[in-house]
Amino acid sequence: MSLPTPSQSQTRMPLDRLNTAAVDTVESLLLRCCGSRRWARRIVAHRPYPDVEALLAAADEASYDLTSADLREALVCESAAHPLEGEPQLGVLAAHTALRAAHGAYERKFGHAFLCCLDGFAVAERLDQVLAGIRLRLENDADEEWAVTAEELRRLARGRLGRLAASGTM
């Protein structure tokens, strides 16, 4: 039997913590990734995960199975967060004013927070991406936007969960 290499041990340790931590602890952490209790409970219930890819696949499956009520529950958590939360102040005051106005128009039309996964975009591009995304998605009808919102929530949760699994902060 061979021992894992140091790189294997380092990548396994955070996932091992997620696999073995108390249910309440893991569920609380997962709710930071996606605010749906049903989603978090499904991820916890299917532990242990052999690798991060299996964890992310389970998260995707749980996201695809969200009901309207689950999605609304998650959106309540997201509505308190700014889409550029944790980012340095980007752009000028006019751009941020436009962003607030666009968010207001979006929430009036659809009745929930605008979600936009910004993974993969440079910090300097994020404000423009959010503004462009809101403008484009304001043209959607309610059903189409609901589907887009669910997909953005899945992408956000997947990215957050991947970072959580990699960080080992349990």
KOLTOR-479193 format. One line per field, with one value per residue: x, y negated, z of N, C-alpha, C, CB in turn; residue in three letters; residue number from 1. Coordinates in nm, 3 decimals, m for minus. Each point is the difference from the previous one (the first is absolute). Glycine has a CB too. Example, Ala and Ser with C-alpha at 12.3 -4.5 7.8 and 13.67 -1.06 7.14 Angstrom:
<pts>
nx = 1.319;0.154
ny = 0.569;m0.222
nz = 0.780;m0.197
cax = m0.089;0.082
cay = m0.119;m0.119
caz = 0.000;0.006
cx = 0.090;m0.077
cy = m0.120;m0.109
cz = 0.000;0.073
cbx = m0.189;0.118
cby = 0.117;0.063
cbz = 0.125;m0.215
residu = Ala;Ser
num = 1;2
</pts>
This chain:
<pts>
nx = 0.085;0.156;m0.006;m0.230;0.263;0.030;m0.225;m0.180;0.019;m0.103;m0.266;m0.086;m0.002;m0.257;m0.132;0.058;m0.171;m0.249;0.001;m0.027;m0.199;m0.199;m0.193;0.066;0.265;m0.133;m0.250;0.185;0.155;m0.263;m0.109;0.271;m0.110;m0.295;m0.152;m0.074;m0.016;m0.001;0.306;0.090;m0.142;0.147;0.284;m0.063;m0.097;0.287;0.209;0.115;m0.032;0.186;0.044;m0.093;m0.153;m0.200;m0.054;m0.094;m0.206;m0.155;m0.027;m0.141;m0.216;m0.082;m0.046;m0.207;m0.184;m0.047;m0.317;m0.017;0.100;0.307;m0.015;m0.123;0.237;0.215;m0.143;0.029;0.313;m0.001;m0.147;0.278;0.184;0.045;m0.039;0.257;m0.054;0.310;0.031;0.226;m0.255;m0.037;0.030;0.023;m0.182;m0.093;0.040;m0.171;m0.249;m0.024;m0.014;m0.252;m0.157;0.044;m0.114;m0.267;m0.058;0.035;m0.211;m0.232;0.018;0.000;m0.150;0.352;0.235;0.039;0.092;0.254;0.144;0.209;0.106;0.224;0.029;0.319;m0.125;m0.046;m0.278;m0.169;m0.117;m0.045;m0.148;m0.221;m0.070;m0.042;m0.193;m0.206;m0.024;m0.070;m0.223;m0.184;m0.068;m0.117;m0.308;0.032;0.119;0.274;0.055;m0.053;0.240;0.203;m0.041;0.081;0.277;0.086;m0.044;0.197;0.231;m0.016;0.032;0.260;0.165;m0.064;0.093;0.285;0.064;m0.087;0.200;0.248;m0.040;0.013;m0.250;m0.084
ny = 0.118;m0.217;m0.154;m0.149;m0.080;m0.179;m0.002;0.216;m0.171;m0.263;0.134;0.155;m0.259;m0.123;0.286;0.081;m0.251;0.087;0.296;m0.100;m0.270;0.121;0.080;m0.282;m0.033;0.054;m0.187;m0.253;0.044;0.025;m0.289;m0.127;0.152;m0.108;m0.222;0.336;0.062;0.168;m0.063;0.097;0.279;0.082;m0.048;0.177;0.247;0.043;0.015;0.281;m0.175;0.274;m0.324;m0.277;0.192;0.088;m0.300;m0.082;0.245;m0.090;m0.299;0.094;0.160;m0.242;m0.189;0.197;m0.006;m0.348;0.098;m0.266;0.061;0.014;m0.281;m0.146;0.104;m0.131;m0.284;m0.034;0.017;m0.207;m0.243;m0.038;m0.003;m0.309;0.203;m0.100;0.201;m0.122;m0.264;m0.188;m0.181;0.167;m0.301;m0.259;0.003;0.106;0.303;m0.032;m0.141;0.250;0.197;m0.138;0.013;0.309;0.073;m0.155;0.158;0.278;m0.052;m0.102;0.272;0.210;m0.119;0.000;m0.179;m0.066;0.326;m0.141;0.316;m0.274;0.339;m0.167;m0.322;m0.076;m0.076;m0.129;0.179;m0.077;m0.260;0.130;0.251;m0.172;m0.167;0.247;0.144;m0.230;m0.029;0.298;0.022;m0.264;0.216;0.224;0.005;m0.004;0.245;m0.130;m0.077;0.295;0.104;m0.226;0.066;0.302;m0.080;m0.201;0.226;0.196;m0.214;m0.061;0.297;0.049;m0.229;0.083;0.297;m0.075;m0.171;0.232;0.204;m0.200;m0.061;0.294;m0.239;0.304
nz = 0.000;m0.212;0.280;m0.176;m0.166;0.258;m0.222;0.160;0.267;m0.139;m0.119;0.280;0.190;m0.125;m0.033;0.304;0.091;m0.174;0.127;0.308;0.033;0.206;m0.247;0.113;m0.170;m0.272;0.044;0.048;m0.271;m0.171;0.091;m0.151;m0.273;0.009;0.219;m0.066;0.342;m0.272;m0.055;0.281;m0.016;m0.272;0.129;0.251;m0.169;m0.151;0.285;m0.103;m0.259;m0.083;m0.014;0.081;m0.208;0.231;0.090;m0.285;m0.038;0.262;m0.108;m0.266;0.156;0.181;m0.256;m0.131;0.276;0.016;0.047;m0.145;0.295;m0.087;m0.135;0.254;0.182;m0.189;m0.001;0.322;m0.047;m0.238;0.165;0.172;m0.281;m0.097;m0.268;0.176;0.304;0.024;m0.210;0.130;m0.002;m0.299;m0.109;0.066;0.239;m0.284;0.086;0.266;m0.149;m0.193;0.248;0.124;m0.272;m0.038;0.286;m0.062;m0.261;0.141;0.221;m0.199;m0.163;0.232;0.277;0.024;0.057;m0.309;0.060;m0.155;0.068;0.029;m0.039;m0.185;0.098;0.031;0.287;m0.283;m0.052;0.279;m0.119;m0.278;0.123;0.140;m0.252;m0.184;0.205;0.015;m0.307;m0.046;0.214;m0.089;m0.248;0.228;m0.071;0.308;m0.160;m0.064;0.301;0.113;m0.181;0.093;0.308;m0.034;m0.135;0.231;0.223;m0.156;0.003;0.309;0.080;m0.173;0.136;0.291;m0.039;m0.116;0.255;0.203;m0.126;0.027;0.318;0.126;0.095;0.179
cax = m0.085;0.081;m0.051;m0.030;0.104;m0.037;m0.103;m0.128;m0.042;m0.042;m0.129;m0.100;m0.029;m0.122;m0.117;m0.018;m0.065;m0.139;m0.062;m0.007;m0.047;m0.138;m0.103;m0.038;0.112;0.008;m0.120;0.016;0.095;m0.062;m0.100;0.072;0.019;m0.135;m0.089;m0.110;0.024;m0.015;0.124;0.106;m0.026;0.031;0.145;0.043;m0.051;0.071;0.139;0.122;0.032;0.137;0.084;m0.071;m0.086;m0.124;m0.071;m0.057;m0.106;m0.115;m0.053;m0.073;m0.124;m0.089;m0.045;m0.099;m0.123;m0.063;m0.136;m0.017;0.012;0.142;0.068;m0.039;0.072;0.139;0.004;m0.011;0.137;0.079;m0.047;0.075;0.137;0.026;0.065;0.144;0.036;0.139;0.085;0.034;m0.088;0.033;m0.065;m0.029;m0.129;m0.108;m0.018;m0.065;m0.136;m0.068;m0.018;m0.111;m0.125;m0.028;m0.045;m0.137;m0.090;m0.007;m0.079;m0.140;m0.057;m0.001;m0.034;0.109;0.134;0.071;0.116;0.092;0.125;0.111;0.120;0.070;0.018;0.095;m0.065;m0.027;m0.110;m0.121;m0.105;m0.056;m0.073;m0.127;m0.087;m0.043;m0.089;m0.131;m0.066;m0.041;m0.100;m0.125;m0.081;m0.061;m0.128;0.016;0.038;0.136;0.093;0.003;0.093;0.135;0.035;0.033;0.131;0.101;0.014;0.077;0.139;0.053;0.015;0.108;0.126;0.020;0.026;0.136;0.094;m0.010;0.065;0.145;0.057;0.008;m0.040;m0.112
cay = m0.118;m0.121;m0.117;m0.110;m0.101;m0.123;m0.078;0.069;m0.023;m0.139;m0.022;0.083;m0.042;m0.081;0.081;0.091;m0.077;m0.016;0.131;0.054;m0.098;0.018;m0.037;m0.141;m0.083;0.003;m0.063;m0.144;m0.044;0.015;m0.106;m0.118;0.025;m0.010;m0.022;0.097;0.106;0.129;0.020;0.030;0.132;0.104;0.013;0.067;0.138;0.088;0.017;m0.071;m0.018;0.049;m0.108;m0.127;0.012;0.067;m0.100;m0.101;0.066;0.010;m0.136;m0.030;0.078;m0.060;m0.129;0.025;0.049;m0.102;m0.041;m0.146;m0.043;0.008;m0.110;m0.123;m0.001;m0.036;m0.140;m0.086;m0.014;m0.073;m0.137;m0.088;m0.013;m0.083;0.087;m0.021;0.005;0.034;m0.056;m0.142;m0.090;0.002;m0.100;m0.132;m0.012;0.014;0.142;0.060;m0.052;0.077;0.136;m0.002;m0.021;0.123;0.099;m0.037;0.035;0.146;0.050;m0.038;0.083;0.144;0.025;0.062;m0.053;0.037;0.085;0.008;0.063;m0.074;0.083;m0.003;m0.137;m0.081;m0.099;m0.122;0.026;0.044;m0.101;m0.001;0.126;m0.008;m0.097;0.058;0.113;m0.051;m0.059;0.108;0.086;m0.074;0.030;0.133;0.010;0.052;0.141;0.011;m0.053;0.094;0.106;m0.058;m0.022;0.131;0.039;m0.085;0.048;0.125;m0.036;m0.065;0.102;0.089;m0.071;m0.018;0.131;0.037;m0.077;0.052;0.131;m0.020;m0.079;0.079;m0.076;0.069
caz = 0.000;m0.008;0.073;m0.091;m0.016;0.074;m0.070;0.019;0.138;0.015;m0.065;0.066;0.136;0.011;m0.030;0.113;0.106;m0.039;0.009;0.135;0.098;0.047;m0.097;0.018;m0.044;m0.146;m0.055;0.017;m0.103;m0.131;m0.017;m0.051;m0.144;m0.057;0.114;0.008;0.100;m0.067;m0.074;0.096;0.060;m0.100;m0.009;0.124;0.004;m0.093;0.041;m0.036;m0.141;m0.025;m0.052;m0.019;m0.118;0.042;0.081;m0.090;m0.077;0.090;0.015;m0.123;0.000;0.099;m0.056;m0.105;0.062;0.085;m0.031;0.004;0.139;0.035;m0.067;0.070;0.128;m0.030;m0.045;0.118;0.050;m0.100;m0.017;0.091;m0.048;m0.118;m0.097;m0.001;0.140;0.025;m0.106;0.020;m0.075;m0.142;m0.082;0.056;0.066;m0.098;m0.029;0.115;m0.001;m0.104;0.052;0.097;m0.075;m0.074;0.099;0.037;m0.111;m0.006;0.113;m0.022;m0.106;0.027;0.140;0.075;m0.025;m0.122;0.023;m0.114;0.038;m0.059;m0.001;m0.127;m0.049;0.075;0.087;m0.078;m0.095;0.068;m0.001;m0.136;m0.021;0.073;m0.068;m0.128;0.030;0.042;m0.117;m0.089;0.062;0.017;m0.118;0.015;0.068;0.136;m0.001;m0.052;0.099;0.112;m0.041;m0.001;0.140;0.057;m0.052;0.063;0.138;m0.007;m0.027;0.121;0.104;m0.042;0.023;0.144;0.057;m0.041;0.081;0.137;0.004;m0.017;0.109;0.122;0.118;0.066
cx = 0.089;m0.066;m0.030;0.118;m0.040;m0.109;m0.137;m0.052;m0.054;m0.136;m0.110;m0.042;m0.124;m0.126;m0.027;m0.070;m0.149;m0.075;m0.024;m0.052;m0.145;m0.098;m0.036;0.109;0.005;m0.121;0.009;0.097;m0.061;m0.104;0.064;0.025;m0.131;m0.097;m0.119;0.036;m0.009;0.127;0.112;m0.018;0.030;0.150;0.053;m0.038;0.078;0.149;0.027;0.018;0.144;0.095;m0.086;m0.094;m0.133;m0.085;m0.070;m0.111;m0.126;m0.065;m0.079;m0.134;m0.101;m0.054;m0.107;m0.134;m0.068;m0.142;m0.006;0.016;0.146;0.076;m0.035;0.073;0.146;0.011;m0.013;0.140;0.084;m0.039;0.075;0.142;0.006;0.073;0.151;0.053;0.146;0.096;0.040;m0.096;0.047;m0.071;m0.021;m0.139;m0.116;m0.028;m0.071;m0.145;m0.083;m0.027;m0.115;m0.134;m0.038;m0.049;m0.145;m0.100;m0.017;m0.090;m0.147;m0.065;m0.015;m0.027;0.106;0.132;0.055;0.121;0.082;0.130;0.113;0.131;0.062;0.020;0.100;m0.078;m0.040;m0.117;m0.135;m0.114;m0.067;m0.082;m0.136;m0.096;m0.053;m0.098;m0.139;m0.076;m0.054;m0.115;m0.130;m0.094;m0.070;m0.141;0.025;0.046;0.143;0.101;0.011;0.100;0.145;0.048;0.040;0.138;0.111;0.022;0.083;0.149;0.065;0.028;0.118;0.136;0.031;0.037;0.140;0.105;m0.002;0.073;0.151;0.064;0.017;m0.039;m0.125;0.001
cy = m0.124;m0.112;m0.110;m0.096;m0.124;m0.080;0.065;m0.024;m0.141;m0.023;0.081;m0.058;m0.090;0.080;0.100;m0.070;m0.018;0.133;0.046;m0.098;0.028;m0.055;m0.147;m0.095;m0.008;m0.068;m0.152;m0.057;0.006;m0.107;m0.131;0.013;m0.016;m0.004;0.094;0.109;0.138;0.034;0.043;0.139;0.113;0.021;0.076;0.148;0.096;0.014;0.147;m0.006;0.045;m0.108;m0.123;0.007;0.066;m0.094;m0.102;0.059;0.014;m0.136;m0.040;0.072;m0.059;m0.134;0.019;0.044;m0.102;m0.028;m0.152;m0.052;0.003;m0.119;m0.133;m0.012;m0.043;m0.147;m0.098;m0.024;m0.086;m0.148;m0.098;m0.026;m0.089;0.086;m0.015;m0.001;0.044;m0.056;m0.142;m0.085;m0.008;m0.113;m0.130;0.001;0.021;0.146;0.069;m0.049;0.075;0.143;0.006;m0.016;0.127;0.110;m0.029;0.037;0.150;0.055;m0.039;0.092;0.146;0.036;0.073;m0.060;0.051;0.084;0.009;0.059;m0.070;0.078;m0.005;m0.139;m0.072;m0.104;m0.123;0.017;0.021;m0.100;m0.005;0.125;m0.002;m0.095;0.056;0.114;m0.046;m0.056;0.107;0.080;m0.073;0.022;0.136;m0.010;0.071;0.146;0.020;m0.048;0.091;0.112;m0.051;m0.020;0.132;0.047;m0.085;0.042;0.128;m0.031;m0.066;0.104;0.092;m0.067;m0.016;0.133;0.049;m0.072;0.048;0.132;m0.013;m0.067;0.079;m0.076;0.059;m0.036
cz = 0.000;0.078;m0.100;m0.007;0.077;m0.071;0.013;0.141;0.018;m0.065;0.066;0.135;0.009;m0.028;0.112;0.115;m0.031;0.014;0.143;0.105;0.038;m0.102;0.011;m0.048;m0.151;m0.061;0.009;m0.105;m0.139;m0.027;m0.044;m0.150;m0.075;0.116;0.008;0.099;m0.064;m0.079;0.095;0.061;m0.098;m0.012;0.122;m0.002;m0.088;0.031;0.030;m0.152;m0.024;m0.050;m0.023;m0.120;0.035;0.085;m0.089;m0.087;0.085;0.019;m0.124;m0.002;0.098;m0.051;m0.106;0.057;0.091;m0.047;m0.001;0.142;0.046;m0.059;0.068;0.134;m0.022;m0.040;0.115;0.057;m0.093;m0.006;0.091;m0.049;m0.124;m0.102;m0.006;0.144;0.016;m0.103;0.038;m0.081;m0.144;m0.071;0.073;0.062;m0.097;m0.032;0.116;0.015;m0.104;0.047;0.099;m0.071;m0.076;0.094;0.040;m0.108;m0.010;0.111;m0.013;m0.105;0.042;0.146;0.080;m0.043;m0.133;0.039;m0.127;0.051;m0.074;0.002;m0.139;m0.058;0.089;0.081;m0.080;m0.097;0.067;m0.002;m0.137;m0.028;0.069;m0.070;m0.133;0.023;0.040;m0.120;m0.094;0.059;0.032;m0.119;0.008;0.054;0.134;0.001;m0.048;0.104;0.121;m0.030;0.001;0.143;0.067;m0.047;0.061;0.145;0.003;m0.020;0.121;0.109;m0.032;0.025;0.147;0.065;m0.038;0.081;0.145;0.011;m0.011;0.122;0.129;0.126;0.060;0.147
cbx = m0.185;0.088;0.132;m0.245;0.065;0.231;0.174;0.068;0.170;0.239;0.119;0.095;0.243;0.135;0.047;0.206;0.217;0.066;0.109;0.186;0.159;0.078;m0.090;m0.140;0.126;0.132;m0.135;m0.046;0.188;0.041;m0.142;0.109;0.188;0.066;0.070;m0.066;m0.091;m0.250;m0.073;0.020;m0.176;m0.208;0.015;m0.024;m0.222;m0.167;0.006;0.104;m0.166;m0.099;0.158;0.193;0.204;0.117;0.167;0.220;0.172;0.108;0.193;0.217;0.129;0.128;0.226;0.186;0.098;0.226;m0.096;m0.154;m0.231;m0.015;m0.003;m0.226;m0.151;0.045;m0.098;m0.233;m0.019;0.022;m0.223;m0.137;0.054;0.010;m0.207;m0.017;m0.239;m0.082;m0.112;0.244;m0.050;0.034;m0.110;0.151;0.104;0.063;0.207;0.225;0.081;0.110;0.245;0.153;0.053;0.175;0.237;0.092;0.072;0.233;0.203;0.054;0.103;0.159;m0.230;m0.131;0.040;m0.078;m0.125;m0.108;m0.114;m0.114;m0.095;m0.093;m0.235;0.181;0.133;0.241;0.168;0.146;0.124;0.194;0.218;0.119;0.129;0.219;0.199;0.091;0.150;0.234;0.185;0.122;0.157;0.226;m0.132;m0.177;m0.238;m0.087;m0.056;m0.242;m0.182;m0.046;m0.157;m0.246;m0.109;m0.064;m0.222;m0.201;m0.058;m0.128;m0.247;m0.151;m0.035;m0.163;m0.246;m0.085;m0.030;m0.221;m0.203;m0.039;m0.102;0.175;0.103;0.007
cby = 0.124;0.071;0.062;0.021;0.091;m0.007;m0.082;0.176;0.166;m0.071;m0.045;0.198;0.018;m0.199;m0.026;0.126;m0.119;m0.186;0.054;0.144;m0.173;m0.015;0.232;0.068;0.061;0.213;0.202;0.025;0.080;0.245;0.111;m0.030;0.158;0.124;m0.231;m0.048;m0.150;m0.034;m0.172;m0.245;m0.104;m0.060;m0.215;m0.217;m0.094;m0.066;m0.235;0.073;m0.194;0.221;0.166;m0.122;0.015;0.222;0.031;m0.120;0.124;0.195;m0.061;m0.032;0.206;0.114;m0.096;0.061;0.225;m0.102;0.212;0.012;0.088;0.251;0.128;0.008;0.184;0.236;0.073;0.088;0.224;0.211;0.089;0.087;0.227;m0.216;m0.010;m0.130;0.052;0.201;0.145;0.056;m0.133;0.248;0.181;m0.110;m0.157;m0.221;m0.001;0.018;m0.227;m0.141;0.043;m0.099;m0.244;m0.062;0.028;m0.186;m0.205;0.006;m0.015;m0.240;m0.155;0.022;0.004;0.213;m0.015;m0.209;0.131;m0.200;0.223;m0.210;0.152;0.222;m0.003;0.035;0.084;m0.056;0.099;0.134;m0.132;m0.137;0.120;0.050;m0.186;m0.063;0.131;m0.053;m0.198;0.012;0.132;m0.171;m0.141;0.097;0.007;m0.160;0.058;m0.033;m0.229;m0.054;0.104;m0.115;m0.196;0.058;0.072;m0.191;m0.105;0.122;m0.028;m0.209;m0.010;0.104;m0.120;m0.191;0.052;0.042;m0.198;m0.115;0.102;m0.018;m0.199;0.129;m0.207;0.190
cbz = 0.122;m0.224;0.207;0.051;m0.227;0.090;m0.161;m0.168;0.078;0.004;m0.214;m0.117;0.047;m0.067;m0.245;m0.068;0.049;m0.159;m0.213;m0.065;m0.093;0.238;0.008;0.195;0.206;0.010;0.063;0.247;0.144;0.014;0.174;0.224;0.051;m0.215;m0.012;m0.239;0.180;m0.015;m0.171;0.051;0.144;m0.125;m0.134;0.125;0.048;m0.171;0.093;0.216;m0.020;m0.051;m0.108;0.103;m0.146;m0.005;0.186;m0.001;m0.135;0.117;0.148;m0.121;m0.062;0.185;0.046;m0.155;m0.012;0.048;0.104;m0.198;0.045;0.010;m0.217;m0.111;0.088;m0.072;m0.216;0.051;0.110;m0.131;m0.062;0.188;0.092;0.138;m0.128;m0.216;0.060;0.109;m0.175;0.039;0.209;0.008;m0.123;m0.170;0.164;m0.097;m0.144;0.113;0.076;m0.176;m0.033;0.173;m0.022;m0.170;0.085;0.136;m0.123;m0.099;0.145;0.059;m0.166;m0.187;m0.074;0.021;0.247;m0.121;0.173;m0.117;0.045;0.070;0.180;m0.039;m0.092;m0.176;0.195;0.020;m0.151;0.143;0.174;m0.076;m0.018;0.216;0.107;m0.103;0.070;0.229;0.018;m0.087;0.094;0.136;m0.133;0.040;m0.223;0.076;m0.041;m0.235;m0.076;0.058;m0.141;m0.221;0.009;0.008;m0.214;m0.152;0.062;m0.095;m0.242;m0.056;0.047;m0.174;m0.213;0.001;m0.008;m0.229;m0.152;0.031;m0.102;m0.246;m0.103;m0.110;m0.096;m0.165
residu = Met;Ser;Leu;Pro;Thr;Pro;Ser;Gln;Ser;Gln;Thr;Arg;Met;Pro;Leu;Asp;Arg;Leu;Asn;Thr;Ala;Ala;Val;Asp;Thr;Val;Glu;Ser;Leu;Leu;Leu;Arg;Cys;Cys;Gly;Ser;Arg;Arg;Trp;Ala;Arg;Arg;Ile;Val;Ala;His;Arg;Pro;Tyr;Pro;Asp;Val;Glu;Ala;Leu;Leu;Ala;Ala;Ala;Asp;Glu;Ala;Ser;Tyr;Asp;Leu;Thr;Ser;Ala;Asp;Leu;Arg;Glu;Ala;Leu;Val;Cys;Glu;Ser;Ala;Ala;His;Pro;Leu;Glu;Gly;Glu;Pro;Gln;Leu;Gly;Val;Leu;Ala;Ala;His;Thr;Ala;Leu;Arg;Ala;Ala;His;Gly;Ala;Tyr;Glu;Arg;Lys;Phe;Gly;His;Ala;Phe;Leu;Cys;Cys;Leu;Asp;Gly;Phe;Ala;Val;Ala;Glu;Arg;Leu;Asp;Gln;Val;Leu;Ala;Gly;Ile;Arg;Leu;Arg;Leu;Glu;Asn;Asp;Ala;Asp;Glu;Glu;Trp;Ala;Val;Thr;Ala;Glu;Glu;Leu;Arg;Arg;Leu;Ala;Arg;Gly;Arg;Leu;Gly;Arg;Leu;Ala;Ala;Ser;Gly;Thr;Met
num = 1;2;3;4;5;6;7;8;9;10;11;12;13;14;15;16;17;18;19;20;21;22;23;24;25;26;27;28;29;30;31;32;33;34;35;36;37;38;39;40;41;42;43;44;45;46;47;48;49;50;51;52;53;54;55;56;57;58;59;60;61;62;63;64;65;66;67;68;69;70;71;72;73;74;75;76;77;78;79;80;81;82;83;84;85;86;87;88;89;90;91;92;93;94;95;96;97;98;99;100;101;102;103;104;105;106;107;108;109;110;111;112;113;114;115;116;117;118;119;120;121;122;123;124;125;126;127;128;129;130;131;132;133;134;135;136;137;138;139;140;141;142;143;144;145;146;147;148;149;150;151;152;153;154;155;156;157;158;159;160;161;162;163;164;165;166;167;168;169;170
</pts>
